[in-house]
Amino acid sequence: MDTRYDIGADESRAIVYVRPVKVDELPEDVRQQAGGLDTLYAVHNADGERLALVRDRKLAFILAKQHDMVPVTVH
């Protein structure tokens, strides 16, 4: 894969961070809504504020892009 991408090309779009979150580490009310999943994916802004929890990584990236944000994976 040899795709070039200028990281600084569009500084007007906010970067958000996507990371996996174990359901058993979440509050009880959120765990009840997890539908039997073991892991959800959190989308955080640069200040660390959680903006969303979604069922999978792909959905987290789609959500961010639909809101003109640039998603980045965090471990």
N, C-alpha and C positions, 0 to 999 in steps of 0.2 A: 504494500500500500504506500503510494507516494503522492499523497494529496497535501498540497500546501494550503495553509490557513494563516491569515494575518490576524493574530490574536488581538491586536490593538485596533483593528479596523472599525469596530463599532462600539465605542466607549459609552454611548448613550443607553445601551441596554444593561440592565442590572444583572449581576451574576447571582445565581442561587445555587445552593449546595444540596445535593441529593445523597442521602445515606440510609442504609438499612437500619431498622429499629426492631428489636425483638418485642413481640406483642406482650410477653409476660413482664416487660419492664414499664409498660404503660399503665395509666390509671384504670381502675376497674371499669368505669363507664365506657372507655375506649375499647378495652378488651372484649366487652360484651358485643360490640359492634364489628369486631374483626372477622366474623364469619368463619371461625376455625383456622384462620391463617396463623402461621408461626412468626412471620416477618411482614412488616409493612415498610413503606419507604417514606421518609420525611423530606420535605423541601424546606430549607432554611434560607433566610436572607443573610447578608454579610455580617449583621450584628448577632447572628445566632438564633434569631426569633423563628420559631416553627410556623411556617405559613400553611402547610398542608400535610396530611397523611393520606397516602394512597396505597392500593393493593400491590402494585409492582413498579419496578424501576422504569419500564417503558412508559407507563402512564405518568409517572413523575416528570419525565422529560417532555412528554407531549404537553402536559399542563403548563410547565414553565414556558415552553416555546409559544403556546397560545396566548400567554400574557406578556409577550415580548421580553422574556428573560432568557439568560444564557445559563443552562444547567451544567453543573460540574459534579462529578462523583467524588464523594468523600468516604474514607474508610473508617 
